Amino acid sequence: MTGMTKNRMDNIGDKAKDTANEIGKEAKDLASTVADKARDATKVVADKAGDAAGFVGDKADAVADRAGDGLKNLAGKVRENTPDHGIVGKAADKVADGIEQTGKYLKDEGFTGMGKDMLELIKNNPVPALLIGVGLGYLLARATRS
């Protein structure tokens, strides 16, 4: 090979290396940009999901608040329409107290508080909770069997 051909070959080799390095840098930058965009999109989706969950939780608590008011009113109607004394009066008063307490609990705690209390109950009593879950699952399976 002549010196001139060797120089040209070396130049072509150098240009190929430079081009390969440039493509590698661009690919790395592109991958970084794609990763950043994916991270941003994931954050937006997570934020939207959190907002939606908060909205649903607020609506559920508002429904629980109204249900609590309704139960308190029902307790008042039970007391108004039953005798004040005697066995029936005492039983009706106990029922009205239970309804009123349930209404107060719903109004004060909402479904969010009920969920927290349910989790606490399950944590404190895991075996009975598991047995109740299995029993309910069995009953649902029997009820839905065709």
N, C-alpha and C positions, 0 to 999 in steps of 0.2 A: 504494500500500500504506500502510496505517496504521502508525503507530509501534509499536503493540502486535503486529501481525502480523510486522513486521520483526524485533522482538525475539525472537518465538517462532521464527522462521526461523533467526536467528542462534544461538539456544540449541540448536536441533535440529542445526545445522551443527557447533557446538562439541561437542555430545554425540557426533555421528558421528565427529569427529576423535579425540576421547578414546577412543571404543570401538575405532576402527581402530588407534590407538597401543597400546592395551591388548592387542588381539589380536596385533599385531605383536610385542610384548614376550613374550607367552605362546608364540607360535610360535617365537621365537628361543630361549626357555628350553627348550621341548620339543625343538627340534633339537639343542641342546647336550646335553640329557639323553640323547637317542637316540644321539648320537655317543659320549658317555661310556660308555653301556651296550655299544655295539658294540665300543669299544676294550677294555673289560673282558672281554667275551666272547671277543674275539680273543686276548687275553693268556691266558685260561684254556685255550683250545683249544691254543695254542702250548705252554703249560706241560705240558699232558697229552700232547701229541705228543712233546715232549722226554722226558718220563718214560717213555713207551712205548718210544721208541727206545733209551733207556738200559737199560730192562729187557730188551729183545730183545738188545741188545749184550752185556749181562752173561750172559744165557742162552747165547748163541752162544759166548762165551769159555769158559763152563763146559763146553760140549760139546767145544770144541777142546782143553781141558785133559784131558778124559777120553780123547779120541782120541789125544792125545800120549802118555798113559800106555799105551794099548793098543799103539801103535807101538813104544814102548820094550820092552814085553813081547814083542812079535813079534820084535824084533831079538835079544832074549835066546834065544828059542826057535830062531831060525835058527842062532845060534851053537852051541846045545846039540845040534842035530840034523845038523850037517855036520862033515866032517873038520876037524881043526885044521891040517893041512898039505897041501901039494900045490896043484895048480892049482884044483881045486874048493874047497879050503879057503880059498885066497886070494880067490877070486871071492865065495864065501859071506860072508867077512869084510867085503869091500867093500860087498856088498849090505846086510849087517846094519848096518854103519856108516852107510850112507845112510838106512836106515829109522830108526835111532836118532837121527840128526841131524834128520830130519823130525819125529820125535816130540818132541824137545827144543824145536825151533822152535815147533811148535804149542802146546806147554805153556807156553813162555815168552811168546810173542807173542799167541797167540789169533787169532781172526778179525779183531779190530780192528787188530792189528799187521800182519797179512797185507794188509789193505786199504791201510794206510798205505804199506807196502813196494811194493805193486802200483802205487799212484799215483806213487810216487817213480820206479819203473822206467819207467812210461809217460812221465813228464815228462822223464826223461833220454834216452829212446829213442822219440820220438814216431812216426817214420816206420815202424820195424819194428812198433811196437804197432798202428798203423793198418793195416798190411798183414796182420798176424795177425788183426785184427778183421774185415777184409774177407774173408779166407780162411775164417774160422770161419763168418761169415754165409753165404757161398756154400755151404759144406758143409752147414750146417743147412737152408738152403733146398732143396738137392738131396735131403736125407734126408727132409724133411717133404712133399715134392711127391708128390701122389697120382697 
